[in-house]
Amino acid sequence: MGAVMLSAVAFCSCENPNFMLDDEDVPTTNPSNGKSVKVSLRSASTAPIEYPVRIYAFDENNICRGSAIIADEAENTTTIKLPKGTYRMTAISLPDTYPFSESNISPSSVLQMPEGGYARSPFSTGNADITVSSSASQSVSIRMGYRQAAVNVTLLNTPANVTGMDISLSTPYRTMSIGGSYGEAKSVTIPSVKSGDTWETGTFYIMPTQQSQTVLTMHLTLADGSSESYSYTYNATLNAGTPYVFTGKYDGGVSNADITASIQGGEWGTPVVTDFSFGPGADEDTEKNSTTWYVASLPEAGDVVNGHVVIASSETSSAEAELLLLSLEEWNNVYSVENEEKAAETTSIVNNYAEDGLREWRMPTEAEAKQLHDMYCDDTALASINTTIANAGGVKLAKKKSNDDNKRYLCGEGRSTFTFAINGNINSAGRTVTYSLRLVKSIKAVLKQ
């Protein structure tokens, strides 16, 4: 991918670097103060990991305590010396076409798209949590996943007098923090290349799109110097880890020309296909919030699909299942909607949340909250789903707060609360106390024919 091959010895931008490559010739800083932790990488899909991969260790105060590089697939692991404590291990595979600063690295440090907002090579990241204890040796495996959508646009049957074609796409994010939060959404314009009467962009990579609709606008330059533009609206976001192939056909009829398009998945991840209608007579609102994933096998609770954690799954037939996704992000000290002064802040969190471009999340219903409690009040079950959540880059669920009180999450549109503690009940939310908040989203999974 053309990434810069950096020296692991020189790559020590973090405070108190205690990382050590599994190589006797590499010096170790304060080896007597740390425990050995073996770090390895694995891919979230069949796509290979692109090297080199930067590794960082952030402590509970989000301070980077060390860094290293896994240079190639043959190496694939590194042994780290870290003091006792809890760490978020973060791995980043970033081609050298992306601007990046290692100064004062933290989970809030930003990964930026190249100038123009799109790239020809993708980047991937991964996270895993580990508590370094007095054990003689420990290991952690970081699951790498793509944080962009792969897009390819092909336009067929274009007139011979079209001499140029650019495609604008709205509105992908331009930045992503190491912690996984996207920002700075802005449209991008991608050039295309002519072959006969076909114009093709080739595969390009963008961060997920911000809105629940993605608009493609084709800008045609004609031989006489004039220009024409036509738009097509795809009624869904473009999600990370998913390939999209748009195929448009130019219609040169008597009426205004149209660009029609279709979409199909590729080899990165499970294809996401949303049925939609468009045009003057279409009722766009009817299907706007309906999301269907076409999958090779029906997901189960604890699976990660398209970068999202499946917290519950209910098969409605041998070929379909209703999935409940859990947000990777968690909010604390949130007031219920019973507090009239703070209700708008709580509602704003729900309405504005997007995860890899997937929007329209909500609070669990009381029935869903009871289901989640029954599924995960067991310590083993909760630990298992928390491993999945952490590997996907999310915040773990918890039974207790720091003061050892039961941790209660909002549900029932912010008027009720639930807990993962054993024998926990659904309670009415108070007006003056605060709670934790975790969002969910319903998805229909359908087996591919």
N, C-alpha and C positions, 0 to 999 in steps of 0.2 A: 504494500500500500504506500510505499514511499516514506514511511515514518522514519524519523531520525533515530539512529542507533546510539543511545546515550550510554556513557560509562556508569556502571552501578556505583563505583567508588566516588565519582564526582557528583552523583545525584543525591545530595544530602541537604536539601533546602529546609527541612523541618527542624524543630527544636529538639536537642538531645538525640541525634540519630543513633538508634541502637539496632538497625537492621543489618543483617549479615547474609550475603549470598552463600549458598552451600558450596563454598570453595575455601580451602585452607589458606590460600594465598591472600584472601581479602581480610583486612584487619577488622576487628570488632571493637566498638566503643563500649566500655564498662561491661564486659561480658559477665562479670560476677554479680552484677545487679539485676540480671534478667533471667527469664526462663525461656527455653527454646520453644518456638512456635513455627511449625512447618506450614507454609502457605502454598496452595496449589490453585489452579484455575480450571474451570470447566465452562463449556459453552451452553447457552440456553437453547440452542437449536443445532441443526446439522452443519450450519455455517462455521468455518474455522475461526479461531481467535487470531486476530492480527497483532503481531508483535512489532516493537517492544511494548510491554505493559507496565505502567507506573503503579506502584503499590504505596499506599499511605496508611498510617495508623493514627486514628483520632481518639483521644481519651474522652471521658465523660464531660469534660469542659470544652469539647470541640477543638482542643489544641493538638496539632500534629506533632507526634513524638518521634517520628522517623519515616523514612521512605526508602524505596529500593526499586530496582527494575528487573523484571523477568525478560530476558533479551530475546528468546526464541522458543519455539515449540519443543526442541530437544531438551531445554532446561526445565521449563514449565513449573518449577517450584523454587522457593527460596526459604531459607531458614532464618527466622527472626529472633532476636533477643529483646524481650520487653519486660519491664518491671511488673509486679503483680498489679492487677486492675482490670477494668472493663474497657474494651476498645471496639470501635467501628473500623473494620478493615475495608478500604476502598481501592478498587482497581480501575484504571483508565487506559483504554487503548485509543490513542489519538493520533491520526496521521499528521504529518508536519505541515499540511495545508491549513490547519486550524491554528489561529493565534492562541497562545496560552502562556500564562505567567505563573512561575512556581513561587513567587514572592508571597510570604505570609499566607501560605496555603491553609484552607479551612473548608468545612462542608459548604460554606456559603460562597466559596470561590467560583468564578463563572467560567464555563466553557462556551466559547463563541463560535458561531458559524463563520466560514470565510466570507470575505467581502462579496456582496451580492446575495447572500442568504442561502445559497445551496452549495453542495459539494459533490465531487465525483467519487469520493471514498467515504465510507461511513465510520463513525466512532462507536465504541461500546464501553459500558461501565458495569461494575458489579460491586456488591457490598456483602459483608458478613460480620456478625457480631461475635466476639469471643471474650471470655473472662479468663485472664491469665492467673492461674492459681499456683499452688505449690507442687503440682504434678511434675514428674520428671520430664515429660514431653507432651506437647499438645499439637493439634493440627486443625487447620481451617481450610475449607474449600470455597472459593469465591465464584459465584455463578455469573458469567458475563452475558450481557444482553445488549442488543442494539437499541439506541435511544432515538432513532430516526425512522421515518418512513422512506421506503425505496419507491421511486415514482418513474414511470416511463410513459411518454405521450407520443402517440403516432396519429398523424392526420392524413387521411386517404382522399383520393379523387380530387385533389386541388387543381384549379385551373392553371394552364401553362403560363399565364401572365403574372402569376404570383412569384415574385423574386426574393421575398424575405418573409420569415415567419418567426415570431417570438410568442411565447406562451407565458402569461402571468397567472400566478396561483395565489389565492388568499386563504387564510393569513397564517403562515407558519411562524412558530416562535424562532427567535434568533439566538437566544441564550439558554443555557441550562446550568444551574448550580451543581456542584459536585454532589450535594445532597439530593438532587433530583427535581428541583423546582424550575419550571420553564418560565421565560419572560420575554418581553420586547417583541411582541408579535408584529409582523410587517409583511406585506406582499412581496413576492419574489418574481423575477422575470428570467426565463430560461430560453436561450437560443435553440434553434433547431436546424437540422441539416437536410437538404433536399436530395431525394433519390427518385428520379422519374416524377410521378405526380404525388409522391409521398414525402412528408416532412416528419422527421423524427428527432426527439430530444436526446435519445439514449437514456440510460438509467442515471438518475441524479438522486441525491439524498437531502431531505429537509427534516427539520424537527417537526413534531406533531403540529397540526393546525389548531387554531384557537377556537374557532366558532363551530357551531353545530352544522353549518353548511360550508362547503368548500367550493369556491367559484374559480373555474378555469376560463381565461379570456384569451382568445386567439387573435393576435395582431398581424394582419396580412399587409405586406407591402407589394404594390402592383407595379408593373413595368412603366407605367406613365407617371410614377412618382406619388400617386395617390395611395390611400390606405383604407382598410376596412377592419372592423373588430367585431367579433362574435363571442358570446359568453355561453357557458354551460355550467349549471349548478348541480353539484353532487351533494345530496342531502345527508351528509355525515362528515365527521372529522376524519382526518388521515392520522392513523395511530402508529406509534413507534413499533419497530420490529415487524412491520407488515409491508409486503410489496403491493403496489398498485400499478395496473396497466390500463391506461385510458386509450381507447381507440376511437377517433372521431372521423366522421365521413362528411365531406363538403357536399351540400345540396344546392345546386345552382338553378333551382326552379324559378318560375316567374315571381313567386312571392319572395320575401326576404330570405336570404340563405340561412340555414341552420347548421349547427354543429351538434351531432348526436354522439353519445359516448357509451362505452361499456367498461366494466371493471372485472378483473380476475386476480386471484392471488398467485404468489410465486413461492419460492422455496424457503424464504426466511422463516415465516411463522404461519399459523393457521389463518387462512383467508377470512377477511371480514367483508361480508356482502350485505348491503342494505337495499331492500326493494324500495323504489321511489317512482313517483310520476312527476313530470314537469310540463309546462306549457300553459297557455291561457286558461284552459278549462280544468286544470288540475287543482285539487284541494291539497296544497302542500302541507298544511298543518296536520292532516290525518295521519300520515306516516312519519312525521318529523321526529317523533320521540321513540319510534319503534326500531330496535336494534336487534339484528339476527346475526349470529356467527355460524358459518358453515364449517364443520369440523370433521376430522377423520374418525374420531371416537368421542363419545360423550364425556365431557370433563366431570371429575368428582371433586368433592370438597377437599381442599388442600392442594389442588392443582394451580398452576400459574398459566394463564392463557393470554396471549398478546400482551404480556407484561402485567396483567391484573390478577390479583389473588381471588380465587373462587372460595368463598367462605361457606357456601351451602349449595347443594345441587339436588334437584328433584326431577326424576325422569317422568315425563308426561306420556311417553310412549317409547317403543323400542328405538325410535329414530329421533326423538326430541327430548330436551331437558330444559327446565327453568333454572338458570344460574343466579346466584346472588353474589355480587362482587363486593369486596371490602376495600375501602380507601386505604392507601398506603400511609396517608397522613393522619395524624391525630391532633386534636386541639384540646387544651386544658383551660380551666378557669373560664368556662363558657356559661353564660346565664341561660336559663330556660326562657321560652317565649312568654311565661307568666310575668316576667319582669318587663313592664311596658317600656321602660327607658332603654333597656338593652336588647329588646327583642329584634330590632332592626339589624344589630351587629351579628346576632346569631343567624338570622335569615340570610344575611349577606355572605357569610361563610359557606352556607349550603348552596346558594345560587351561583356563586363565582368559582366553585371548585372544579378543576379539570385535572385529569390524570392521563398523561400521554395523549392529550387532546380529547379524551373521552369526557363528555360533560353531562349535565343533568343528573347529578347524584342527589341523594335524599337521606333523611334519617330513617333508621329501621322502624317498621311498624311495631306495635306491641307484640303481635303474633311472631314476627321475625325475631324480635328481641328475646322472647321466650325460647324460640328454637335455637338461637345462638347460645343462650345460657345453657340449655340442656345438652348441647353438643360439646361445649368447651369448658364447663365448670370442672370437669375432671382434669387434674394437673397434667397427666400425660398427654391428653388431647390438646390442652392449651399450649403445652411446650412444643408439640408437633406443628401446630398451625403457626406458632410464633417463629419457628425455624423457617417455614415457608415465607412468612411475611418479611423477616429480616433478609433472607436471600434475595427477595425481590426489591430490597431497598426501602422497606417500610418500617414503621414504628410498631413495636410489639404491643399486644394487648396485655392488660394487667388486672389482677384481682384486687390488689391493695395499692393505696397511695403511700407516700413516704412516711406519713404519720400512722400507718398501719390500719387506717380506716378502709372499709370497702370502697373500691373505685367504682363510681356509678357513671354510666354513659346515658346521654339523652336518647330518647326514642319517642314514638308516637307524636311526630310533628313538633317535638320539643316540649310536650306537656307531661311526659312520663320519663322514668329512668329505669335502667336495669344494671345488673352487675354480673360478673362471671364467678363471683364467690359462690360456694356451695350453698344450696337452699336459699339463694337470693330471689327476691320477689320483684315484680313490676310495681314501682311506687309512683305516686304523683310527684311531679317536679315542684320544688319550692321556688319562691320568688326571689329570695335574697341570697341563696347559696349558689355556688357554681359547680359545674359538672365537666366531665370529659365528653368529647364528641367524636364519633366515628361514622362515616357515611357509607351508604351501600348503593348499589345500582343493579337493576334486574336486566338480565340478558337471556334471550332464547337461543339455545344451541340446537342446531339441526345437522344430522349426519349428511355428509356429501353423498350424492348419488353416483 
